[in-house]
Amino acid sequence: MKQEQVDAVLVGSGAGGGIVAKELAVAGWRVVLLERGPWLKTFGHVETRDAWFTGIDRVPFGPERTDVRTVRASDREKARRATECALWQLKHFYRTYFPQSIWFYATCHTLPRAENRVDTDPEVRDARGVPVSRITYRQHARNAGEEQFMADRCAELLEEAGAIKVVKPRIVRESEAGISTHQLGSCRMGSDPASSVADRTGRVHGIPNVYIADGSLLVNPGGANPSLTIQALAYWVSAAILRDHTAS
Ligand SMILES: Cc1cc2nc3c(=O)[nH]c(=O)nc-3n(C[C@H](O)[C@H](O)[C@H](O)COP(=O)(O)OP(=O)(O)OC[C@H]3O[C@@H](n4cnc5c(N)ncnc54)[C@H](O)[C@@H]3O)c2cc1C
């Protein structure tokens, strides 16, 4: 396919990108979708989004899955030891308490920190010599208080229900560990290019034809599951693209 035959190129067909591809295609745009996934084959939405893309060109590109690595900015050895220790503790916990146990899981509001970011590692490269992504992350100081509050409420509920033994989590202030699968906020929306990547329509500041429409736009993850908000934002971004780039 020649460049002049394409109206839009999309990278990724996830919760956000899938919707933009569909919206542009339905509006009559010629869309090329670049997708390396699915990374999570067992997830229901993977099949759903496959159905959305019938008739849209899909071109495999990008690194092989085994080449993709991420590292923490701080002490890598410490992170490895911490993982081993956490796995041992988890096994011990299940062996001791699992036969008669119940879990309470409370989602907290992870507050953003300006220092948290994803960039490229200056030292580590993948098998093709391309710098790998590097995550710099530490929880906001106020998170620990929020987690403690939720842990205390969960413990009260369990005790009220007759629990013989309640095991509370060890809450670490400004921990380097994240506990959820909701990675958001690395290309946050905002009006000031000094503190945000994209404007309120998802367009990258200073670049007229590059848009972002995924979880990275969220300035703040809130305290709930994010996918519906990401999808709503993708419709918002799609409308902006069509409004600003369709010849009248
Ligand atoms: C185990 C798990 C459970 C979750 N449970 C929930 C839940 O219950 N409720 C909820 O709301 N959210 C849940 N989430 C979070 C939710 O899945 C994400 O927040 C959401 O999918 C993010 O949407 P996105 O568009 O930003 O990215 P994604 O949906 O991850 O889409 C990114 C897409 O880009 C593709 N891609 C990546 N690299 C490349 C590349 N180099 N080239 C081309 N394509 C590429 C990927 O294959 C993927 O299709 C869960 C996440 C996980 C991992």
PDBQT file of the ligand as one rigid body, heavy atoms in Angstrom, charges set to zero:
ROOT
HETATM    1  C1  LIG A 301      -4.388  -8.741  33.979  1.00  0.00    +0.000 C 
HETATM    2  C2  LIG A 301      -5.110  -7.436  33.766  1.00  0.00    +0.000 A 
HETATM    3  C3  LIG A 301      -6.393  -7.269  34.270  1.00  0.00    +0.000 A 
HETATM    4  C4  LIG A 301      -7.079  -6.085  34.067  1.00  0.00    +0.000 A 
HETATM    5  N1  LIG A 301      -8.357  -5.962  34.523  1.00  0.00    +0.000 NA
HETATM    6  C5  LIG A 301      -9.053  -4.832  34.277  1.00  0.00    +0.000 A 
HETATM    7  C6  LIG A 301     -10.419  -4.705  34.670  1.00  0.00    +0.000 A 
HETATM    8  O1  LIG A 301     -11.021  -5.607  35.249  1.00  0.00    +0.000 OA
HETATM    9  N2  LIG A 301     -11.062  -3.545  34.389  1.00  0.00    +0.000 N 
HETATM   10  C7  LIG A 301     -10.448  -2.508  33.756  1.00  0.00    +0.000 A 
HETATM   11  O2  LIG A 301     -11.082  -1.484  33.533  1.00  0.00    +0.000 OA
HETATM   12  N3  LIG A 301      -9.164  -2.612  33.366  1.00  0.00    +0.000 NA
HETATM   13  C8  LIG A 301      -8.456  -3.738  33.606  1.00  0.00    +0.000 A 
HETATM   14  N4  LIG A 301      -7.149  -3.837  33.211  1.00  0.00    +0.000 N 
HETATM   15  C9  LIG A 301      -6.502  -2.665  32.618  1.00  0.00    +0.000 C 
HETATM   16  C10 LIG A 301      -6.864  -2.509  31.166  1.00  0.00    +0.000 C 
HETATM   17  O3  LIG A 301      -6.651  -3.719  30.467  1.00  0.00    +0.000 OA
HETATM   18  C11 LIG A 301      -5.950  -1.402  30.600  1.00  0.00    +0.000 C 
HETATM   19  O4  LIG A 301      -6.039  -0.238  31.432  1.00  0.00    +0.000 OA
HETATM   20  C12 LIG A 301      -6.360  -1.036  29.190  1.00  0.00    +0.000 C 
HETATM   21  O5  LIG A 301      -6.334  -2.172  28.335  1.00  0.00    +0.000 OA
HETATM   22  C13 LIG A 301      -5.393  -0.011  28.678  1.00  0.00    +0.000 C 
HETATM   23  O6  LIG A 301      -5.803   0.347  27.394  1.00  0.00    +0.000 OA
HETATM   24  P1  LIG A 301      -4.755   0.969  26.381  1.00  0.00    +0.000 P 
HETATM   25  O7  LIG A 301      -5.485   1.267  25.123  1.00  0.00    +0.000 OA
HETATM   26  O8  LIG A 301      -4.020   2.054  27.077  1.00  0.00    +0.000 OA
HETATM   27  O9  LIG A 301      -3.668  -0.181  26.167  1.00  0.00    +0.000 OA
HETATM   28  P2  LIG A 301      -3.867  -1.692  25.748  1.00  0.00    +0.000 P 
HETATM   29  O10 LIG A 301      -5.289  -2.123  25.836  1.00  0.00    +0.000 OA
HETATM   30  O11 LIG A 301      -2.835  -2.472  26.500  1.00  0.00    +0.000 OA
HETATM   31  O12 LIG A 301      -3.472  -1.650  24.207  1.00  0.00    +0.000 OA
HETATM   32  C14 LIG A 301      -2.151  -1.515  23.759  1.00  0.00    +0.000 C 
HETATM   33  C15 LIG A 301      -2.065  -2.251  22.447  1.00  0.00    +0.000 C 
HETATM   34  O13 LIG A 301      -0.830  -1.941  21.812  1.00  0.00    +0.000 OA
HETATM   35  C16 LIG A 301      -0.276  -3.133  21.289  1.00  0.00    +0.000 C 
HETATM   36  N5  LIG A 301       1.163  -2.932  21.200  1.00  0.00    +0.000 N 
HETATM   37  C17 LIG A 301       2.064  -2.897  22.187  1.00  0.00    +0.000 A 
HETATM   38  N6  LIG A 301       3.287  -2.699  21.691  1.00  0.00    +0.000 NA
HETATM   39  C18 LIG A 301       3.159  -2.585  20.351  1.00  0.00    +0.000 A 
HETATM   40  C19 LIG A 301       4.068  -2.349  19.300  1.00  0.00    +0.000 A 
HETATM   41  N7  LIG A 301       5.378  -2.214  19.500  1.00  0.00    +0.000 N 
HETATM   42  N8  LIG A 301       3.573  -2.289  18.056  1.00  0.00    +0.000 NA
HETATM   43  C20 LIG A 301       2.266  -2.410  17.818  1.00  0.00    +0.000 A 
HETATM   44  N9  LIG A 301       1.356  -2.648  18.779  1.00  0.00    +0.000 NA
HETATM   45  C21 LIG A 301       1.801  -2.718  20.038  1.00  0.00    +0.000 A 
HETATM   46  C22 LIG A 301      -0.676  -4.202  22.274  1.00  0.00    +0.000 C 
HETATM   47  O14 LIG A 301      -0.640  -5.496  21.703  1.00  0.00    +0.000 OA
HETATM   48  C23 LIG A 301      -2.099  -3.771  22.631  1.00  0.00    +0.000 C 
HETATM   49  O15 LIG A 301      -3.066  -4.336  21.761  1.00  0.00    +0.000 OA
HETATM   50  C24 LIG A 301      -6.457  -5.032  33.369  1.00  0.00    +0.000 A 
HETATM   51  C25 LIG A 301      -5.160  -5.197  32.864  1.00  0.00    +0.000 A 
HETATM   52  C26 LIG A 301      -4.492  -6.379  33.057  1.00  0.00    +0.000 A 
HETATM   53  C27 LIG A 301      -3.110  -6.551  32.477  1.00  0.00    +0.000 C 
ENDROOT
TORSDOF 0
